[in-house]
Amino acid sequence: ALPLAIAGNVIGALTVQSIEESAFSDEDVSSLQAMADQLAVAINNARLHQQNAELFAKASRRATLLQAGSEVSRNITSILDLDVLLASTVHIICEEYGFYYAGIFLVDDTPDENGRTWAVLKAGRGEAGRRMVEQGHKLEIGGNSMVGAAVRDGEARISLDVDVEKVWYPNPLLPRTRSEMALPLFIKSKVIGALTVQSEAEAAFSEEDISSLQMMADQLSVAINNARLLYDLEAANKEIIRTKTFETIATATGETIHWVGNKAAPIPGCVSRTREDIGRFLTIASDLIAQSDVSIRDNPLGHLIIESASRLAQKHPDLPKDVERLKKKPLKKLRRMLDVESIEEDLDIIAQSANTILQIKEDLIGPARRQKWQASDLVEVVKDNIKSFALPSNTVSYSIDGIIPKVKIDPKQFGRVVINLVKNAMEAMDEQPSPHIFIAIRQADANFVMVDIADNGCGIPEEELTKIWLTFHTGKAEKGGTGLGLPSCLQTMEAMGGKISVSSEPGIGSTFTLHVPVFRPDQESFG
């Protein structure tokens, strides 16, 4: 037997045997020892090569895991939508680590009727994962599954061969699973769920895999918590907005009632005076016809006047007496008391008040109506609505920059915006000897088309520019302005995903700019 030694360290022995006695001479022994020394060197080189290969494989695997972990971390920490975060995570884990399946369970803290709590699958890889999520797949915490055990104990559960695992749930949708690892997800000391990773190969998880995945699970827990906090913050913000909206609606409703009341206040007086004046005229006409010759009394119109006066006298018994008193008045005074122009003025007041109330109603309710969006020719919609003003041709000019794409609007609602802005422009140019409205339409970018409606009117003072969007704020009270037109335009544009802005210079004019969303063929439905 000859020792196999490397640098004084014996690594083995070479044994040589013969059937003859004294078969080995000193020369044989020397030759065999030299051979043994060479064999020792070869064995050591082979071992070193194997060790180097193993180290290289480990280093390569570690580099792959670090890169995969970095990719996973970068993605999960940049996503704040919980559903997107979970779905993206299971996809990335399987792609980067090369695993068969990954799923994320979150704990439902509400016990069922039997007092059991469950971990509910929120995201799963592939078709199997999608089906399980749709079916509401869940595993009992502490039940016969690795996920349930990991959540209950707050410790990782790893099975390198699921066939010999006592605590394991054989999922019929994942028949090729041979290895499984369940890692708990912690927020501080509380377990909020678990990450399950499964492989088609036995003993698929190395120490590096386990360490890397545990770090990634910890980062995932933080990302889930951040997404939940953001969701809670958004929910709280929505509740605040909802509360403020109700307060605003209540305030606006009170202001609206007060405003409508002011506009309606003249109507009863005007109606009363008009009814009284018409009754007097009708009674006087009836008396005059009764005193006329037979041909007038027998005329159908004469009959109609007499019958109408008779019905009025029955309804208003004091009317004939009132007319008798009027007959005694001097003609000059009668002219003042029985004035057709006064009746026309009262009717004008009634009509104006009614129209104002209807306009208030439309400005308040119009933006709240469900918009019927459709792909529309913006240039055509703008021109058609401006055409309704029947303005002189030299009052309006257009600039259409290139080919304008279809836009996504409710033509009727958008038309009201255009009409409102043009009406405001005309009123702003009342004292302008050469009034002019300039309409410019151009594509701003891939998402919006811009419409400028500019005038050379009086302009808007700088301190008023932020107030014009406030409900009931008006700088045209003497012209019957309601303070609802521009707020209505703002609501309508925002409802369709657009914007409205203004620039103005007193004495020069104002420009209102509409940002109108471009229609996209891949949009599913409108309004």
KETIVO-863126 format. One record per residue (C-alpha): x, y, z; residue number from 1. Coordinates in nm, 4 decimals. Layout:
<atoms>
       px       py       pz   k
        X        Y        Z NUM
...
</atoms>
This chain:
<atoms>
       px       py       pz   k
   0.0000   0.0000   0.0000   1
   0.1442   0.3329  -0.1021   2
   0.0286   0.6645   0.0508   3
  -0.1332   0.9289  -0.1689   4
  -0.0026   1.2548  -0.0257   5
  -0.0208   1.6232  -0.1231   6
   0.2154   1.8586   0.0550   7
   0.2537   1.6158   0.3425   8
  -0.1199   1.5555   0.3754   9
  -0.2221   1.1975   0.3080  10
  -0.5422   1.1968   0.1036  11
  -0.5615   0.8212   0.0416  12
  -0.3664   0.5117  -0.0464  13
  -0.2806   0.3044  -0.3505  14
  -0.2835  -0.0681  -0.2918  15
  -0.1111  -0.3083  -0.5315  16
  -0.1412  -0.6849  -0.4814  17
   0.0179  -0.9942  -0.6370  18
  -0.0358  -1.3694  -0.6086  19
   0.3389  -1.4251  -0.5763  20
   0.5586  -1.3838  -0.2698  21
   0.8190  -1.1074  -0.2730  22
   0.6698  -0.9818  -0.5968  23
   0.7791  -0.6167  -0.5513  24
   1.1400  -0.5126  -0.5859  25
   1.2773  -0.1847  -0.4542  26
   1.2665  -0.0551  -0.8088  27
   0.8957  -0.1565  -0.8369  28
   0.8177   0.0171  -0.5102  29
   0.9990   0.3324  -0.6211  30
   0.8195   0.3304  -0.9559  31
   0.4805   0.2652  -0.7980  32
   0.5386   0.5445  -0.5413  33
   0.6154   0.7868  -0.8204  34
   0.2972   0.6760  -0.9886  35
   0.1074   0.7168  -0.6577  36
   0.2455   1.0701  -0.6203  37
   0.1232   1.1586  -0.9701  38
  -0.2125   0.9991  -0.8927  39
  -0.2392   1.2070  -0.5755  40
  -0.1737   1.5237  -0.7768  41
  -0.4353   1.4210  -1.0352  42
  -0.6911   1.3405  -0.7658  43
  -0.6227   1.6732  -0.5945  44
  -0.6564   1.8601  -0.9247  45
  -0.9841   1.6812  -0.9952  46
  -1.1096   1.7741  -0.6498  47
  -1.0028   2.1349  -0.6937  48
  -1.1728   2.1458  -1.0323  49
  -1.4930   2.0053  -0.8838  50
  -1.4767   2.2505  -0.5941  51
  -1.4159   2.5372  -0.8346  52
  -1.7082   2.4266  -1.0493  53
  -1.9312   2.4063  -0.7424  54
  -1.8125   2.7458  -0.6207  55
  -1.8664   2.8930  -0.9661  56
  -2.2152   2.7418  -0.9834  57
  -2.2954   2.8805  -0.6388  58
  -2.1558   3.2211  -0.7306  59
  -2.3489   3.2200  -1.0561  60
  -2.6672   3.1151  -0.8769  61
  -2.6101   3.3801  -0.6111  62
  -2.5583   3.6470  -0.8766  63
  -2.8769   3.5331  -1.0503  64
  -3.0664   3.5438  -0.7207  65
  -2.9295   3.8880  -0.6364  66
  -3.0291   4.0164  -0.9788  67
  -3.3709   3.8531  -0.9500  68
  -3.4162   3.9862  -0.5978  69
  -3.3180   4.3331  -0.7139  70
  -3.5656   4.3114  -1.0033  71
  -3.8426   4.1923  -0.7728  72
  -3.7661   4.4600  -0.5135  73
  -3.7521   4.7359  -0.7738  74
  -4.0885   4.6350  -0.9144  75
  -4.2795   4.5706  -0.5940  76
  -4.1612   4.8896  -0.4242  77
  -4.2709   5.1012  -0.7210  78
  -4.6286   4.9677  -0.7339  79
  -4.8870   5.1148  -0.4962  80
  -5.2004   4.9492  -0.6323  81
  -5.2431   4.6360  -0.4186  82
  -5.4007   4.4149  -0.6866  83
  -5.1380   4.5115  -0.9437  84
  -4.8616   4.4680  -0.6859  85
  -4.9598   4.1111  -0.5953  86
  -5.0180   3.9966  -0.9540  87
  -4.6875   4.1487  -1.0660  88
  -4.4951   3.9896  -0.7783  89
  -4.6009   3.6287  -0.8453  90
  -4.5232   3.6747  -1.2147  91
  -4.1774   3.8182  -1.1509  92
  -4.0853   3.5484  -0.8943  93
  -4.1651   3.2671  -1.1352  94
  -3.9923   3.4389  -1.4275  95
  -3.6756   3.5381  -1.2418  96
  -3.6347   3.2307  -1.0184  97
  -3.7643   2.9757  -1.2680  98
  -4.0279   2.8292  -1.0358  99
  -4.3413   2.6387  -1.1384 100
  -4.5885   2.8409  -0.9336 101
  -4.6092   3.1281  -0.6852 102
  -4.9073   3.2585  -0.4924 103
  -4.9779   3.5234  -0.2300 104
  -5.2271   3.4705   0.0509 105
  -5.3536   3.7469   0.2803 106
  -5.5149   3.6858   0.6179 107
  -5.8874   3.7522   0.6586 108
  -5.9155   3.8505   1.0249 109
  -6.2912   3.7889   1.0356 110
  -6.3647   3.4376   1.1698 111
  -6.6303   3.2256   0.9993 112
  -6.9374   3.0863   1.1773 113
  -6.7213   2.8083   1.3235 114
  -6.4600   3.0474   1.4571 115
  -6.1995   2.9542   1.1958 116
  -5.9786   3.2111   1.0261 117
  -5.8486   3.1814   0.6729 118
  -5.5678   3.2877   0.4452 119
  -5.7261   3.3950   0.1152 120
  -5.5435   3.3658  -0.2172 121
  -5.5149   3.7144  -0.3698 122
  -5.2790   3.6430  -0.6595 123
  -5.1561   3.3253  -0.8288 124
  -4.9339   3.2538  -1.1262 125
  -5.0823   3.1365  -1.4545 126
  -5.4206   2.9922  -1.5442 127
  -5.4333   2.7836  -1.2268 128
  -5.3756   3.0933  -1.0159 129
  -5.6394   3.2909  -1.2039 130
  -5.8996   3.0171  -1.1551 131
  -5.8229   2.9821  -0.7850 132
  -5.8516   3.3570  -0.7270 133
  -6.1856   3.3639  -0.9115 134
  -6.3098   3.0699  -0.7012 135
  -6.2095   3.2443  -0.3778 136
  -5.9503   2.9770  -0.2893 137
  -5.8491   2.9909   0.0774 138
  -5.6603   2.7777   0.3305 139
  -5.7418   2.7473   0.6979 140
  -5.4864   2.9074   0.9277 141
  -5.3308   2.6209   1.1204 142
  -5.4983   2.3665   0.8941 143
  -5.3386   2.0910   0.6894 144
  -5.1369   2.3130   0.4560 145
  -4.7920   2.4648   0.4575 146
  -4.9396   2.8126   0.4093 147
  -5.1764   2.7662   0.7044 148
  -4.8914   2.6410   0.9227 149
  -4.6562   2.9244   0.8197 150
  -4.9203   3.1870   0.9026 151
  -5.0070   3.0227   1.2350 152
  -4.6472   2.9738   1.3512 153
  -4.4938   3.2814   1.1884 154
  -4.2150   3.0608   1.0523 155
  -4.1101   2.9435   0.7072 156
  -4.2202   2.5942   0.6061 157
  -4.0030   2.4185   0.3489 158
  -4.0626   2.0785   0.1931 159
  -3.8031   1.9408  -0.0469 160
  -4.0299   1.6446  -0.1216 161
  -4.4038   1.7025  -0.0769 162
  -4.4753   1.3280  -0.0947 163
  -4.3271   1.2836   0.2520 164
  -4.4584   1.6129   0.3934 165
  -4.7172   1.5570   0.6663 166
  -4.8567   1.9129   0.6572 167
  -4.9309   1.9695   0.2906 168
  -5.2380   2.0496   0.0800 169
  -5.2349   1.8603  -0.2546 170
  -5.3898   2.1120  -0.4936 171
  -5.5566   1.9417  -0.7941 172
  -5.4849   2.2496  -1.0071 173
  -5.1102   2.2159  -0.9369 174
  -5.0434   1.8444  -0.9947 175
  -4.6734   1.8787  -1.0834 176
  -4.5620   2.0292  -0.7517 177
  -4.2675   1.8341  -0.5998 178
  -4.1192   2.0979  -0.3675 179
  -4.2915   2.3811  -0.1807 180
  -4.1871   2.6693   0.0399 181
  -4.4276   2.8882   0.2407 182
  -4.2873   3.2134   0.3811 183
  -4.4864   3.4252   0.6296 184
  -4.5420   3.7938   0.5514 185
  -4.4901   4.0191   0.8533 186
  -4.5826   4.3766   0.9368 187
  -4.3925   4.4398   1.2580 188
  -4.4819   4.1317   1.4635 189
  -4.8141   4.0589   1.2950 190
  -4.8453   3.7943   1.0234 191
  -5.0570   3.9386   0.7402 192
  -5.0270   3.6507   0.4960 193
  -4.7881   3.4125   0.3250 194
  -4.5973   3.3653   0.0011 195
  -4.6010   3.0138  -0.1448 196
  -4.3392   2.9081  -0.4008 197
  -4.3586   2.5684  -0.5710 198
  -4.1306   2.3726  -0.8037 199
  -4.1649   2.0695  -1.0284 200
  -3.8294   1.9360  -0.9042 201
  -3.7498   1.7692  -0.5732 202
  -3.5058   1.9497  -0.3425 203
  -3.5461   2.2593  -0.5585 204
  -3.4615   2.5158  -0.2895 205
  -3.1041   2.5928  -0.1902 206
  -3.0006   2.7906   0.1152 207
  -2.9408   3.0873  -0.1142 208
  -3.2940   3.0532  -0.2561 209
  -3.4449   3.0479   0.0908 210
  -3.2428   3.3471   0.2116 211
  -3.3122   3.5490  -0.1037 212
  -3.6844   3.4720  -0.1042 213
  -3.7191   3.5525   0.2652 214
  -3.5626   3.8953   0.2075 215
  -3.7942   3.9467  -0.0873 216
  -4.0950   3.8374   0.1244 217
  -4.0003   4.0969   0.3874 218
  -3.9876   4.3675   0.1191 219
  -4.3186   4.2442  -0.0197 220
  -4.4746   4.2813   0.3261 221
  -4.3637   4.6441   0.3408 222
  -4.4965   4.7074  -0.0109 223
  -4.8322   4.5474   0.0781 224
  -4.8549   4.7629   0.3896 225
  -4.7726   5.0763   0.1891 226
  -5.0401   4.9897  -0.0681 227
  -5.2937   4.9331   0.2093 228
  -5.2026   5.2609   0.3773 229
  -5.2407   5.4423   0.0450 230
  -5.5783   5.2754  -0.0087 231
  -5.6916   5.3786   0.3406 232
  -5.5631   5.7315   0.2792 233
  -5.7484   5.7544  -0.0523 234
  -6.0644   5.6174   0.1108 235
  -6.0359   5.8743   0.3897 236
  -5.9730   6.1473   0.1328 237
  -6.2782   6.0367  -0.0669 238
  -6.4875   6.0477   0.2498 239
  -6.3625   6.3988   0.3242 240
  -6.4412   6.5039  -0.0333 241
  -6.7844   6.3405  -0.0080 242
  -6.8560   6.5242   0.3169 243
  -6.7318   6.8527   0.1747 244
  -6.9336   6.7908  -0.1408 245
  -7.2503   6.7460   0.0624 246
  -7.1686   7.0633   0.2559 247
  -7.1074   7.2485  -0.0696 248
  -7.4285   7.1123  -0.2197 249
  -7.6200   7.2189   0.0911 250
  -7.4663   7.5665   0.0746 251
  -7.5183   7.5912  -0.3006 252
  -7.8755   7.4690  -0.2627 253
  -7.9459   7.7400  -0.0069 254
  -7.7860   8.0018  -0.2293 255
  -7.9771   7.8683  -0.5285 256
  -8.3092   7.8869  -0.3446 257
  -8.2281   8.2431  -0.2369 258
  -8.1222   8.3351  -0.5927 259
  -8.4256   8.1786  -0.7545 260
  -8.6427   8.3476  -0.4935 261
  -8.4986   8.6857  -0.5879 262
  -8.5551   8.6205  -0.9568 263
  -8.9078   8.4940  -0.8948 264
  -9.0031   8.7775  -0.6566 265
  -9.1293   9.0212  -0.9270 266
  -9.3482   8.7591  -1.0964 267
  -9.6530   8.7607  -0.8585 268
  -9.6800   9.1422  -0.8674 269
  -9.6471   9.1522  -1.2451 270
  -9.9062   8.8763  -1.2863 271
 -10.1489   9.0545  -1.0526 272
 -10.1142   9.3872  -1.2350 273
 -10.1424   9.2212  -1.5763 274
 -10.4537   9.0282  -1.4720 275
 -10.6080   9.3482  -1.3322 276
 -10.5264   9.5542  -1.6413 277
 -10.6569   9.2899  -1.8839 278
 -10.9766   9.2578  -1.6777 279
 -11.0321   9.6315  -1.6891 280
 -10.9710   9.6493  -2.0646 281
 -11.2039   9.3556  -2.1260 282
 -11.4817   9.4999  -1.9059 283
 -11.4570   9.8420  -2.0674 284
 -11.4619   9.6837  -2.4141 285
 -11.7702   9.4807  -2.3158 286
 -11.9532   9.7926  -2.1938 287
 -11.8680   9.9810  -2.5112 288
 -11.9926   9.6937  -2.7287 289
 -12.3154   9.6711  -2.5258 290
 -12.3759  10.0405  -2.5947 291
 -12.2983  10.0052  -2.9664 292
 -12.5400   9.9333  -3.2502 293
 -12.6790   9.5880  -3.3196 294
 -12.4267   9.5046  -3.5925 295
 -12.1363   9.5301  -3.3453 296
 -12.3204   9.3507  -3.0654 297
 -12.4134   9.0651  -3.3004 298
 -12.0594   9.0329  -3.4333 299
 -11.8969   8.7021  -3.3137 300
 -11.6027   8.8943  -3.1727 301
 -11.8420   9.1202  -2.9845 302
 -12.0195   8.8167  -2.8418 303
 -11.6832   8.6674  -2.7378 304
 -11.5737   8.9858  -2.5558 305
 -11.9080   9.0202  -2.3738 306
 -11.9023   8.6514  -2.2666 307
 -11.5411   8.6765  -2.1467 308
 -11.6192   8.9936  -1.9471 309
 -11.9207   8.8214  -1.7924 310
 -11.7075   8.5239  -1.6787 311
 -11.4486   8.7609  -1.5333 312
 -11.7217   8.9500  -1.3437 313
 -11.8401   8.6209  -1.1920 314
 -11.4870   8.5319  -1.0858 315
 -11.4000   8.8838  -0.9696 316
 -11.7233   9.0497  -0.8440 317
 -11.5479   9.3791  -0.7653 318
 -11.4240   9.4255  -1.1218 319
 -11.7399   9.5995  -1.2623 320
 -11.7438   9.8418  -0.9681 321
 -11.3746   9.9150  -1.0226 322
 -11.4438   9.9926  -1.3900 323
 -11.7334  10.2231  -1.2950 324
 -11.4956  10.4188  -1.0737 325
 -11.2458  10.4404  -1.3580 326
 -11.5079  10.5915  -1.5895 327
 -11.5286  10.8898  -1.3586 328
 -11.1539  10.9578  -1.3832 329
 -11.0188  11.2263  -1.6178 330
 -10.8799  11.0991  -1.9501 331
 -10.5257  11.1987  -1.8593 332
 -10.5344  10.9884  -1.5449 333
 -10.7013  10.7000  -1.7296 334
 -10.4140  10.6955  -1.9757 335
 -10.1719  10.6400  -1.6873 336
 -10.3895  10.3725  -1.5236 337
 -10.4796  10.1851  -1.8433 338
 -10.1431  10.1644  -2.0210 339
 -10.0688   9.8852  -2.2714 340
  -9.6960   9.9553  -2.2415 341
  -9.7200   9.8827  -1.8686 342
  -9.8726   9.5431  -1.9484 343
  -9.5907   9.4708  -2.1942 344
  -9.3297   9.5695  -1.9338 345
  -9.4845   9.3339  -1.6785 346
  -9.4926   9.0526  -1.9348 347
  -9.1263   9.1194  -2.0209 348
  -9.0347   9.0969  -1.6510 349
  -9.2238   8.7670  -1.6197 350
  -9.0552   8.6262  -1.9304 351
  -8.7074   8.7409  -1.8242 352
  -8.7468   8.6020  -1.4715 353
  -8.8769   8.2702  -1.6032 354
  -8.5900   8.2426  -1.8534 355
  -8.3355   8.3222  -1.5817 356
  -8.4801   8.0534  -1.3548 357
  -8.4713   7.8022  -1.6409 358
  -8.1098   7.8973  -1.7151 359
  -8.0175   7.8530  -1.3491 360
  -8.1825   7.5117  -1.3557 361
  -7.9897   7.4114  -1.6680 362
  -7.6563   7.5414  -1.5337 363
  -7.7071   7.3491  -1.2104 364
  -7.8425   7.0233  -1.3505 365
  -7.6761   7.0155  -1.6941 366
  -7.3223   6.9182  -1.5804 367
  -7.4661   6.6465  -1.3547 368
  -7.6396   6.4706  -1.6431 369
  -7.4805   6.1481  -1.7645 370
  -7.2658   6.2410  -2.0610 371
  -7.3228   6.0523  -2.3849 372
  -6.9693   6.0450  -2.5174 373
  -6.9019   5.9747  -2.8808 374
  -6.6275   6.0224  -3.1365 375
  -6.7002   6.3704  -3.2741 376
  -6.5701   6.6173  -3.5303 377
  -6.4642   6.9017  -3.3005 378
  -6.4431   7.1657  -3.5736 379
  -6.7960   7.0851  -3.6895 380
  -6.9390   7.0929  -3.3342 381
  -6.7750   7.4288  -3.2573 382
  -6.8847   7.5915  -3.5843 383
  -7.2423   7.4588  -3.5615 384
  -7.2907   7.6055  -3.2143 385
  -7.1379   7.9423  -3.3023 386
  -7.3538   7.9522  -3.6159 387
  -7.6630   7.9584  -3.3917 388
  -7.5729   8.3158  -3.2875 389
  -7.6162   8.4367  -3.6492 390
  -7.3180   8.6709  -3.6064 391
  -7.1961   8.8860  -3.8964 392
  -6.9262   8.7107  -4.0986 393
  -6.6637   8.9693  -4.0023 394
  -6.7262   8.9153  -3.6297 395
  -6.5889   8.5590  -3.6108 396
  -6.2715   8.4144  -3.7622 397
  -6.1249   8.0648  -3.7411 398
  -5.7764   7.9148  -3.7407 399
  -5.7681   7.5363  -3.7870 400
  -5.4143   7.3991  -3.7490 401
  -5.3662   7.0841  -3.9576 402
  -5.5803   6.7728  -3.9372 403
  -5.7784   6.7643  -3.6146 404
  -5.8422   6.4103  -3.4809 405
  -6.1804   6.2959  -3.3541 406
  -6.2494   6.3886  -2.9926 407
  -6.4394   6.2127  -2.7149 408
  -6.7236   6.4460  -2.6090 409
  -7.0939   6.4697  -2.5491 410
  -7.1746   6.7054  -2.8409 411
  -7.4789   6.8542  -2.6668 412
  -7.3013   6.9233  -2.3376 413
  -6.9877   7.0500  -2.5112 414
  -7.2067   7.2703  -2.7301 415
  -7.3437   7.4379  -2.4156 416
  -6.9871   7.5170  -2.3107 417
  -6.9126   7.6814  -2.6471 418
  -7.2413   7.8761  -2.6426 419
  -7.1760   7.9959  -2.2879 420
  -6.8257   8.1183  -2.3721 421
  -6.9338   8.2912  -2.6953 422
  -7.2269   8.4553  -2.5134 423
  -6.9849   8.5846  -2.2481 424
  -6.7539   8.7119  -2.5211 425
  -7.0365   8.9024  -2.6919 426
  -7.1377   9.0636  -2.3628 427
  -6.7750   9.1588  -2.2912 428
  -6.7601   9.3377  -2.6303 429
  -7.0756   9.5503  -2.5800 430
  -6.8771   9.8738  -2.5893 431
  -6.6273   9.7579  -2.8510 432
  -6.6865   9.9425  -3.1813 433
  -6.5321   9.6546  -3.3802 434
  -6.6147   9.3376  -3.1853 435
  -6.4312   9.0251  -3.2941 436
  -6.4164   8.6644  -3.1750 437
  -6.1188   8.4515  -3.2770 438
  -6.1486   8.0702  -3.2677 439
  -5.8268   7.8646  -3.2854 440
  -5.8317   7.4834  -3.2928 441
  -5.5111   7.2780  -3.2819 442
  -5.3813   6.9469  -3.1486 443
  -5.1882   7.0051  -2.8267 444
  -5.0414   6.6540  -2.7951 445
  -5.1399   6.2907  -2.8418 446
  -5.4092   6.3198  -2.5752 447
  -5.5750   6.6593  -2.6228 448
  -5.7023   6.9063  -2.8805 449
  -5.7035   7.2729  -2.7749 450
  -5.9784   7.5224  -2.8579 451
  -5.9153   7.8938  -2.7951 452
  -6.2160   8.1280  -2.7817 453
  -6.0711   8.4798  -2.7728 454
  -6.2418   8.8202  -2.7768 455
  -6.1308   9.1836  -2.7886 456
  -6.3669   9.2897  -2.5120 457
  -6.3190   9.4600  -2.1785 458
  -6.1127   9.1786  -2.0255 459
  -6.1222   9.0420  -1.6711 460
  -5.9386   9.2092  -1.3806 461
  -5.6571   8.9940  -1.2391 462
  -5.8189   8.9710  -0.8956 463
  -6.1323   8.8255  -1.0583 464
  -5.9614   8.5483  -1.2569 465
  -5.9731   8.2949  -0.9734 466
  -6.3241   8.3929  -0.8649 467
  -6.5002   8.3448  -1.1983 468
  -6.5154   7.9672  -1.1404 469
  -6.6997   8.0089  -0.8094 470
  -7.0715   7.9316  -0.8094 471
  -7.2916   8.2452  -0.8001 472
  -6.9961   8.4813  -0.8425 473
  -7.0758   8.7168  -1.1297 474
  -6.9406   9.0402  -1.2635 475
  -7.2535   9.0871  -1.4807 476
  -7.5297   9.1177  -1.2209 477
  -7.6613   9.4284  -1.3955 478
  -7.6901   9.2271  -1.7175 479
  -7.8741   8.9385  -1.5565 480
  -7.5701   8.7169  -1.4986 481
  -7.6353   8.4200  -1.2708 482
  -7.2790   8.3284  -1.1730 483
  -7.3446   7.9714  -1.2840 484
  -7.2307   7.9679  -1.6469 485
  -6.8537   7.9338  -1.6018 486
  -6.8772   7.6918  -1.3056 487
  -7.1072   7.4836  -1.5264 488
  -6.8475   7.4911  -1.8082 489
  -6.5760   7.3831  -1.5638 490
  -6.7801   7.0878  -1.4359 491
  -6.8725   6.9770  -1.7876 492
  -6.5121   6.9843  -1.9120 493
  -6.3812   6.7968  -1.6082 494
  -6.6575   6.5355  -1.6424 495
  -6.5392   6.4512  -1.9948 496
  -6.1744   6.4345  -1.8856 497
  -6.0834   6.7763  -2.0244 498
  -5.9846   7.1148  -1.8826 499
  -6.0730   7.4814  -1.9163 500
  -5.8479   7.7780  -1.8432 501
  -5.8470   8.1532  -1.9017 502
  -5.6006   8.4315  -1.9700 503
  -5.7083   8.7937  -1.9817 504
  -5.5832   9.1495  -1.9961 505
  -5.8185   9.4345  -1.9008 506
  -5.8917   9.6566  -2.1988 507
  -5.7436   9.4028  -2.4436 508
  -5.9660   9.0966  -2.4144 509
  -5.9913   8.7419  -2.2811 510
  -5.9035   8.3957  -2.4111 511
  -6.0725   8.0830  -2.2779 512
  -5.8879   7.7612  -2.3666 513
  -6.0550   7.4203  -2.3747 514
  -5.8469   7.1009  -2.3554 515
  -6.0634   6.8352  -2.5241 516
  -5.9664   6.4640  -2.4953 517
  -5.8757   6.2857  -2.8186 518
  -6.0898   5.9826  -2.9041 519
  -5.9045   5.6515  -2.8976 520
  -6.0450   5.3522  -3.0912 521
  -5.9485   5.1137  -2.8097 522
  -6.1838   5.2889  -2.5673 523
  -6.4564   5.0403  -2.4828 524
  -6.7663   5.2485  -2.4315 525
  -6.8922   5.5980  -2.3821 526
  -7.1191   5.7546  -2.1250 527
</atoms>
